[in-house]
Amino acid sequence: MTREEVMAKTNEVFCDIFDDDEIVITDETTAADIEDWDSLEQINILVALEKLFSIKFAVSEVEGLANVGEMIDLIMSKL
Amino acid sequence: MLEYPFDPSYIMQNKRALKKQLVKKEGLLQKRIALLSGTTVGELKNILELFLLDQGIQPEFYVGDYGRWYEDLVFDDGTLANFHPDVIFINTSAHNLAPVPHPGEPDELCASKLDEAFGKLQNAWKAAEAFGCPVIQNNFEYPLYRVMGNYDAVSPSGRVRFIRQINERMADYAFSHKNLYINDFNYLAAFCGLDRFCDPSYYNSYKYAQDPTFIPYLAHSVALIVKSIFGKNKKALMLDLDNTLWHGVIGDDGVEGIKLGYESPEGIAHAELQQYAKDLAGIGVILGVCSKNEEAAAKSGFDHPSSILHADDFLSFKANWEPKQLNLQQSAKELNVGVDSFVFADDNPAEREIVRGANLGVAVPELTVPERFAETIANGGYFEVTSLSADDVRRAEMYKENIAREKQQASFADYGEYLRSLEMRGYIGPFAPAALERITQLANKTNQFNLTTRRYQPAEMEARAADPGYLTLAGRLEDKFGDNGIVTELIAKLEGDHADIELWIMSCRVFKRELEYAMFDELVAALRGRGVRTIVGRYYKTAKNAIVADFYGSLGFVKTGQNGDDSVWEYQIPQQYENKNHAIEVIHP
């Protein structure tokens, strides 16, 4: 899977979770850019991505994620 | 989307869109739900909201601080009390259990740890009694690994045995205390698979007791208990016949051609569904047939030697070629229950779709393969039991007696003569402590003959019964065909020379038997003895109680107020009151 494909699939997860088809995520997107993105939703996003890509994140890996770009890089490293 | 079998990941990912749809539902029942935390509850709140909305309940939540379930209950600073919860749910798991034994510790120490851990739970439940509402708590899941292996289930110092013992004690307590309900978290973990359910990474990172993907199962289970407590269970299971209750087509194959019972794999699956239906009837669920067939052929299927059900197990039997949604409506009318209290089981996807499309509020579980029919219906939770009264167990008998009464009625030209022929005896008196469970249950599920549709929690009902400021009357009706059990209730608030009727209900089983007159006669006599002169009655309209819109008028009340469809009525007790009931012999128990 290419990085673009992973980004596109991840974008769909964001649209579902926040029930907003207008959301377009980029590498620079952070929790500050999406109104309802709190710590609870952060967990929901990570769990949804784990199921979607059949991967598992370690605590240490997800603790320091600064933005969507780093999240996508982390997924890519596990595919 | 929220009906079992549901896709938990889909629900988690689309909760916002689902909620938008669900809040559009009409006639939602408002309930205040306190969610107390042993482990993380934030997301559980969101998903529980969806399942409650799906059941017609709109929750307002109080969410306790993380890990403070015990403190919230035992040391409440007034916050929880001020919230006035209708239900408290305590979301605990084995992570919240303390102290626990360690392998090899002496038996006496393990026993005292068990007492201490259970004592803590008991303290919390005792403190929770102050809130006067139902309390639901998870029991405890088995550990993901065992230090001693299989011996963990044998030694008192083993964690498996410890969990089993504490769950057993919780069950004993819940069985003997009516306001405590156990959410079987241990069963859920087993059902979902302990290994996946208790993935430790989610506890370590986010303090979730389970993989969050399984939150919908947990929320569904809790929502089922809540809706059952508030009287929103379904009442009847309406079954298709061919390829549902047996394998084959009775009209083509004949009774010797259908497969049923232990001789064939297909036969076992259908026998299992028959046994499930029979067991449901044993706890008061009405069974009915809704099949496209010739009636004689349809009934012959139950003559199969392996048939567990018999034609007379069904209180409504529709085998004809009419559309099924019409037959269901007809059955509902005959049984005098709402068609929205039906669950319809049919192997044929087209029939299911038609019944769903008719929008009657009938639940239509998505059946797949016959060996999963019973499981799919059962896990849908339509008939979730939160209390089981003697009347529930006898319900099918009572309906049968009613059918016999109707036959008798047909043979009388004069209705009064018919009523007298029933030789009715009404046992009418104040709410008796032993009957309070049934009294509360009936008040919470009666929709048609219900003037105010006020619902009560057990503690509230207990308080009404004990308070001299209220007059309570419950009526049990017997006749020559059998005992109907407690079928009518009335609560009046006494205010000087006024009495205000806050609840008056009667089961639809005993409509038109003059029992409402007998109750009114008793009410008048009791109020007169207390110096009451004026009785105030209120009618609050709901979707289901049109039958009593003019009930007070028919008793001789005068309407004194009208607000939309709601009305207030008054009755001045005359000097000379003549009893209205002439059909029932009234006995004071």
HADDOCK unambig.tbl for C-alpha pairs under 7 A between the chains (distance, minus, plus):
assign (segid A and resid 16 and name CA) (segid B and resid 13 and name CA) 5.81 0.50 0.50
assign (segid A and resid 16 and name CA) (segid B and resid 14 and name CA) 5.33 0.50 0.50
assign (segid A and resid 17 and name CA) (segid B and resid 13 and name CA) 4.86 0.50 0.50
assign (segid A and resid 17 and name CA) (segid B and resid 14 and name CA) 5.53 0.50 0.50
assign (segid A and resid 17 and name CA) (segid B and resid 16 and name CA) 6.97 0.50 0.50
assign (segid A and resid 18 and name CA) (segid B and resid 16 and name CA) 6.72 0.50 0.50
assign (segid A and resid 19 and name CA) (segid B and resid 14 and name CA) 6.92 0.50 0.50
assign (segid A and resid 19 and name CA) (segid B and resid 16 and name CA) 5.74 0.50 0.50
assign (segid A and resid 19 and name CA) (segid B and resid 17 and name CA) 5.68 0.50 0.50
assign (segid A and resid 40 and name CA) (segid B and resid 43 and name CA) 6.86 0.50 0.50
assign (segid A and resid 59 and name CA) (segid B and resid 205 and name CA) 6.16 0.50 0.50
